[in-house]
Amino acid sequence: MRSSRLTWDPPENALAALARRAAAGGALLDLTESNPTEVGLPYPLEAIAAALAGAPIARYEPAPLGLPSARAAVAADYARAGIAVDPARIVLTASSSESYGFLFKLCCDPGDAVLIPEPSYPLFEYLARLEGVVPLGYRLAFDGVWHIDFSSVRDTVAAARQAGRRPRALVVVNPNNPTGSFVKRDELARLAALCREVGLAIISDEVFAGYPSGSPSASDEGRVPTVAVEESFETAGAAFSLGGLSKACGLPQLKLGWIVVGGRDAPQSIAALELISDTTLSVGTPVQAALGDLLALGADVRAAIATRVAANRAHLAAALPSTSACTLLPAEGGWSAILRLPASRSDEEWAAALIAQDGVLTHPGYFFDLRGGTFLVVSLLPRPEVFGTAIARLVARVDAALR
């Protein structure tokens, strides 16, 4: 007996089968690698071990919202970035995925709709459906820069209502994966007005916020780092910003995330989240007790990741001369890069050719629901020698196909 939330026995994707066979032969250069612990970055291992060793491992202190000391540590980390967050507005979870689960439970009844950005990472559909919620896409548009297509948002709200579903929350990814685009201040004002009008909570996934490329503008086009504390949402019903150790400190193995709660209904939201969290109490005590030290140590890991991402992106840009048929789309942050390729093949055909003929693994654009062209998405995290070799093969494959 299985629920109908997901297709539990999906057929294997053709690209996955190709990649599995190539990897078995030991000849695959992986440009989809997004695990920071697998790409040769320097980690202060002894200091991390000491921080965890100093944490209490034989004492259990159930605290549904998180230990006060850990919530204060997260608030202090925001303060180091110049962002004022009240520790009382922070809720700890075991991961960003669990944060989404909590918030979908909080905001939605089964069958309600959640608005999800497209393009974006495909995990959202699974997270929503596992909570009995229906994900409906709205578009990000690209006209030299990425921005929210507000007409698409309104169309999605109307489609939900026409189907008899209540639209209850809107997700933004800030910066988006894979587009690297931040929510801008002019977009924020329109989002706040829309959320008030429709009765939507906003969920801002900010796990990549610590990885901007360049400096934000001082104008209304400037980037918004933490949506939940923005004045625009003080009169909106509910606003939530998500973060976690996985991306902020490059420590996915330690399993700790957080929700910053804002909006007019913040006290009620926090009370409800306390009840939801109290049913599982999923965050381990040791990682919470060590959190202040881990966040401080994570600053160096984050700097190493940012340096790697910047260097690989610069290498990628340099590898694509102005005469190349392969172009690099602009990005404002994050760990990914989008390449536009000639439409002589589909993105899946390009990705398959790179695996079969060059031993290079990439994501086809449709994996992220990229439209309006032929795209591949690559991670900027791989080791420089792997990245450089793989990109050289990719460029040569595109050039050879057009001769």
BELTAGI-V518728 format. One line per field, one symbol per residue. psi: psi as a letter, one per 40 degrees, with the letter a starting at -180 (. if undefined). Layout:
# BELTAGI-V518728
psi: ???
This chain:
# BELTAGI-V518728
psi: hiiedihegiihidddddddddddeffhhheeheheeeffihhgdddddddddeiheehhghgdeihdddddddddddddefhhhhdeehhiieiddddddddddddiiheiihhhihiiheddddddddeeihhhiiihihfdiiihgdddddddddddddefhhhdihhihgiihedehihiddddddddddddddfhihhhhfdedefihahiieaeeiihdgddeiddedeidhhhhiaiddddefgdeeghiihhhaidfddddddddddddeedfehidddddedddddddeddddddddddddddddddddegideiehihiiieaaeiihhhiieeiidddddddddddefhhihidddefhifahiihiiediidddddddddddddddddde.
